[in-house]
Amino acid sequence: MKIGDIVTRKVAGEEAQFCVIGFYTDQQTGQKVAIVAMLDPNFVVQVSVQELAPVTFKDLIALTANSFFMH
């Protein structure tokens, strides 16, 4: 498995699709953990590449820190 892969996982009993956006190793357990972003077909859009701006990994983690998908 690598960054950019599309994976599935059950959420509330239903299959949901996610994109792997990173990995880390849990310091307490040593377990490798994937950081994923949920893909919702209702929010998939096409945009010009010129409209996109990069986000640092640090900023991305800050955005997801309060998500119930993270532990």
BAVO-568312 format. One record per residue (C-alpha): residue number from 1; residue in three letters; x, y, z. Coordinates in nm, 4 decimals, always signed. Layout:
BEGIN
ATOM  seq  type        px        py        pz
ATOM  NUM   ALA         X         Y         Z
...
! end
This chain:
BEGIN
ATOM  seq  type        px        py        pz
ATOM    1   MET   +0.0000   +0.0000   +0.0000
ATOM    2   LYS   +0.1284   +0.3462   -0.0872
ATOM    3   ILE   +0.0248   +0.7120   -0.0810
ATOM    4   GLY   -0.2414   +0.7743   -0.3438
ATOM    5   ASP   -0.3935   +0.4255   -0.3268
ATOM    6   ILE   -0.7722   +0.4059   -0.3060
ATOM    7   VAL   -0.8852   +0.1697   -0.0291
ATOM    8   THR   -1.2126   +0.0645   +0.1313
ATOM    9   ARG   -1.3152   +0.0367   +0.4937
ATOM   10   LYS   -1.6458   -0.0171   +0.6696
ATOM   11   VAL   -1.7888   +0.2972   +0.8294
ATOM   12   ALA   -2.1138   +0.2629   +1.0209
ATOM   13   GLY   -2.1623   -0.0789   +0.8605
ATOM   14   GLU   -2.1238   +0.0513   +0.5035
ATOM   15   GLU   -1.8251   +0.0281   +0.2669
ATOM   16   ALA   -1.6593   +0.3666   +0.2142
ATOM   17   GLN   -1.3706   +0.4618   -0.0128
ATOM   18   PHE   -1.0628   +0.6478   +0.1072
ATOM   19   CYS   -0.7425   +0.7808   -0.0463
ATOM   20   VAL   -0.4218   +0.7079   +0.1460
ATOM   21   ILE   -0.2511   +1.0424   +0.2110
ATOM   22   GLY   +0.0222   +0.9376   +0.4520
ATOM   23   PHE   +0.1559   +0.6946   +0.7096
ATOM   24   TYR   +0.3057   +0.7114   +1.0554
ATOM   25   THR   +0.4185   +0.4680   +1.3218
ATOM   26   ASP   +0.2294   +0.4797   +1.6515
ATOM   27   GLN   +0.4961   +0.5540   +1.9110
ATOM   28   GLN   +0.3196   +0.3528   +2.1838
ATOM   29   THR   +0.2358   +0.0376   +1.9894
ATOM   30   GLY   +0.4835   +0.0484   +1.7008
ATOM   31   GLN   +0.1911   -0.0176   +1.4654
ATOM   32   LYS   +0.2002   +0.1371   +1.1172
ATOM   33   VAL   -0.1051   +0.3614   +1.0737
ATOM   34   ALA   -0.2458   +0.5010   +0.7491
ATOM   35   ILE   -0.3817   +0.8536   +0.7261
ATOM   36   VAL   -0.6742   +0.8471   +0.4855
ATOM   37   ALA   -0.9164   +1.0976   +0.3333
ATOM   38   MET   -1.2726   +0.9838   +0.2734
ATOM   39   LEU   -1.3852   +1.0006   -0.0878
ATOM   40   ASP   -1.7439   +1.1110   -0.1294
ATOM   41   PRO   -1.8721   +1.0855   -0.4876
ATOM   42   ASN   -2.0926   +1.3887   -0.4194
ATOM   43   PHE   -1.7820   +1.6023   -0.3676
ATOM   44   VAL   -1.5607   +1.4760   -0.6514
ATOM   45   VAL   -1.5028   +1.7637   -0.8942
ATOM   46   GLN   -1.2807   +1.8564   -1.1869
ATOM   47   VAL   -1.0658   +2.1700   -1.1545
ATOM   48   SER   -0.7897   +2.3342   -1.3486
ATOM   49   VAL   -0.4439   +2.2513   -1.2145
ATOM   50   GLN   -0.3739   +2.6273   -1.1981
ATOM   51   GLU   -0.6501   +2.6589   -0.9355
ATOM   52   LEU   -0.4748   +2.4197   -0.6955
ATOM   53   ALA   -0.2374   +2.5216   -0.4169
ATOM   54   PRO   -0.0115   +2.2828   -0.2233
ATOM   55   VAL   -0.0735   +2.2048   +0.1437
ATOM   56   THR   +0.2097   +2.1003   +0.3722
ATOM   57   PHE   +0.1790   +1.7663   +0.5469
ATOM   58   LYS   +0.1893   +1.9521   +0.8818
ATOM   59   ASP   -0.1083   +2.1679   +0.7793
ATOM   60   LEU   -0.2938   +1.8619   +0.6533
ATOM   61   ILE   -0.2517   +1.6860   +0.9879
ATOM   62   ALA   -0.3738   +1.9996   +1.1659
ATOM   63   LEU   -0.6882   +1.9935   +0.9497
ATOM   64   THR   -0.7619   +1.6300   +1.0394
ATOM   65   ALA   -0.6637   +1.6399   +1.4091
ATOM   66   ASN   -1.0238   +1.6742   +1.5233
ATOM   67   SER   -1.1690   +1.4223   +1.2795
ATOM   68   PHE   -1.3461   +1.1192   +1.4230
ATOM   69   PHE   -1.1637   +0.9060   +1.1640
ATOM   70   MET   -0.8309   +0.9734   +1.3375
ATOM   71   HIS   -0.7330   +0.8171   +1.6673
! end
